[in-house]
Amino acid sequence: YKDKEGELINGYLQRKTRDAIFVDLGRTEGILPAREQSPLEHFKTGERIKALVLAVQKNTKGPSIVLSRVNPKFVHKLFEMEIPEVYDGVVKIVNIVREPGMRTKVAVASERDDIDSVGACVGMKGIRIQSIVRELEGEKIDVVQYDPEKRVMAANALTPAQVKEVIETRDGGVITVVEKEQYKLAIGK
C-alpha cells in the first residue's frame, strides 16, 4: 500500500472506537483517526467509506494504513474523479483551504482562454459539484478563480461576500474592505 499514498481508496466500516474508525480495505485494515474525520460525518457499521491513504506507517503490530477525510488532498482527488477537466489537467487546482465540516475554498485556474475554470468545476446548475458536496456530507464548497494579482485574488477568495475595496500594505499583505452587513460573511467562523 506504500505506492497508494495520496490515492483514494474505498472500504467498509469494520468497527468504531472512541478515537478511530477501522476500515476493511479487503486484504487489510485501515485506520481513520478522529483527527482525520469531519465533525459532520457519522458512519454506521458496514457502510462504505471513501478516504485518502495518508500514510503507511510501521508500528509494533506491523504496518498500519492511516486514512484521512479532512486532508485538502482528499478534496483534490474528489475533484479529479468528478470533473474531467481537472483530471485532464485543462483546469488546475492551485490551492485548497479547508475547515472540515464547515467550508472548503478551492482556487482554480486554466491556461486556456476558452475554458471557464470555475464553471467547469461547478457544472450546469451546480450538478458537478453536488456529488462532491454529498461525499463531504453537505459541507459548503466555494470554487474561486485564481489570480496571480494579490488584490484580485483577495477579493475572489472572500466570495460570496462583496468586497468594496482591496488595499495593499507596505509589507506585501492586503487589507480588504467590506460593507458592515457583509462582514460576517467575509470573515466566516
C-alpha positions in Angstrom: 0.0 0.0 0.0 3.1 2.3 0.2 2.6 3.2 -3.5 -1.0 4.1 -2.9 -0.2 7.0 -0.6 -2.1 10.1 -1.7 -4.7 8.0 -3.6 -8.4 7.5 -2.9 -9.4 4.1 -1.5 -12.8 2.5 -0.8 -13.5 0.4 2.2 -16.2 -0.7 4.7 -16.6 0.4 8.3 -15.5 -2.6 10.3 -15.6 -1.2 13.9 -15.6 2.1 15.7 -13.7 3.1 18.8 -13.9 6.4 20.6 -10.8 7.8 18.8 -10.8 5.9 15.5 -12.7 4.1 12.8 -11.3 0.8 11.5 -11.9 0.3 7.8 -11.9 -3.0 6.0 -9.9 -2.5 2.8 -10.2 -6.1 1.5 -6.9 -7.8 2.3 -6.0 -5.4 5.1 -7.4 -2.9 7.5 -7.1 0.9 7.5 -7.4 3.3 10.4 -9.3 6.6 10.2 -8.3 8.5 13.4 -10.7 11.0 14.9 -8.5 13.9 13.9 -8.8 12.8 10.2 -12.7 12.8 10.4 -15.0 15.6 9.6 -17.3 16.6 12.5 -20.3 16.3 10.2 -19.7 12.7 9.4 -21.3 9.7 11.2 -20.8 6.3 9.7 -22.6 3.0 10.5 -21.0 -0.4 10.6 -20.8 -1.9 7.2 -21.2 1.4 5.5 -18.9 2.2 2.5 -16.2 4.8 3.2 -14.1 6.6 0.7 -10.9 8.1 2.1 -7.4 9.2 1.2 -4.4 7.0 2.0 -2.5 9.5 4.1 0.4 7.4 5.2 1.6 3.8 5.6 3.5 3.5 8.9 5.3 0.7 10.6 4.4 0.2 14.3 4.7 -2.6 16.8 1.8 -4.6 15.4 3.1 -4.3 11.9 2.3 -1.8 9.2 -0.8 0.4 9.6 -2.6 2.3 6.9 -3.6 5.8 8.1 -6.6 7.2 6.2 -8.0 10.8 6.1 -11.2 12.5 5.1 -10.1 16.0 6.1 -6.9 16.5 4.2 -7.2 19.0 1.4 -5.7 16.3 -0.9 -8.9 14.3 -0.3 -10.9 17.1 -1.9 -8.4 17.4 -4.7 -8.8 13.7 -5.5 -12.6 14.0 -5.4 -12.4 16.9 -7.9 -10.2 14.8 -10.2 -12.7 12.0 -10.0 -15.8 14.1 -10.7 -14.5 16.7 -13.1 -12.9 15.5 -16.3 -11.2 18.9 -17.0 -9.3 18.7 -13.6 -8.4 15.1 -14.4 -7.1 16.0 -17.8 -5.2 19.0 -16.5 -7.1 21.6 -18.5 -8.3 23.1 -15.2 -5.7 23.2 -12.5 -6.4 23.4 -8.8 -4.0 26.0 -7.5 -4.8 25.7 -3.8 -7.4 24.2 -1.4 -8.1 25.6 2.0 -10.4 23.6 4.2 -12.2 23.9 7.5 -13.6 20.4 7.8 -17.4 20.3 8.3 -17.8 24.0 7.6 -16.4 25.2 4.3 -13.8 24.4 1.6 -12.4 27.0 -0.8 -10.9 25.8 -4.0 -8.8 28.2 -6.2 -8.8 27.1 -9.8 -7.2 28.4 -13.0 -6.9 27.4 -16.6 -4.2 28.3 -19.1 -6.8 28.1 -22.0 -8.8 31.3 -22.5 -11.8 29.3 -23.9 -12.3 27.4 -20.6 -14.2 28.9 -17.7 -12.4 27.1 -14.9 -15.0 27.9 -12.2 -17.9 27.0 -14.5 -16.2 23.7 -15.5 -15.9 22.7 -11.8 -19.4 23.8 -10.8 -21.2 22.5 -13.9 -24.7 23.3 -15.1 -26.8 24.4 -12.1 -24.1 23.0 -9.8 -24.5 19.4 -11.0 -20.8 18.5 -10.9 -20.1 20.0 -7.5 -23.2 18.4 -6.0 -21.6 14.9 -5.9 -18.6 16.2 -4.1 -20.8 18.1 -1.6 -22.7 14.9 -1.0 -19.5 13.0 -0.4 -18.5 15.7 2.2 -21.9 15.4 3.9 -23.1 18.8 2.8 -20.0 20.8 3.5 -20.1 24.1 1.6 -17.6 24.3 -1.3 -16.6 27.6 -2.9 -14.8 27.4 -6.2 -13.0 30.7 -6.9 -11.0 31.9 -9.8 -7.2 32.1 -9.0 -5.4 35.3 -10.0 -1.7 35.9 -9.6 -2.5 39.5 -8.7 -2.8 39.6 -4.9 -5.6 42.2 -4.7 -7.8 40.4 -7.2 -7.2 37.1 -5.5 -8.1 38.5 -2.1 -11.4 39.7 -3.4 -12.1 36.4 -5.2 -11.2 34.4 -2.0 -13.8 36.2 0.1 -16.7 35.2 -2.2 -19.7 35.1 -1.6 -19.0 38.3 0.3 -19.0 41.5 -1.8 -15.6 43.3 -1.5 -15.8 47.1 -1.7 -12.0 47.8 -1.9 -8.7 46.0 -1.5 -5.7 47.9 -0.2 -2.1 46.6 -0.5 0.1 47.1 2.6 3.7 48.1 2.7 4.8 44.7 3.9 3.2 42.9 1.0 -0.1 41.9 2.6 -3.6 43.0 1.7 -6.5 44.6 3.6 -10.0 44.1 2.2 -12.8 46.5 3.0 -16.4 45.2 3.0 -19.8 46.7 4.0 -20.9 46.1 7.6 -23.6 43.6 6.6 -21.1 41.6 4.6 -18.5 41.5 7.4 -19.6 38.2 9.0 -19.9 36.5 5.6 -16.4 37.7 4.7 -14.6 36.6 7.8 -16.5 33.4 8.4 -16.2 31.4 11.6 
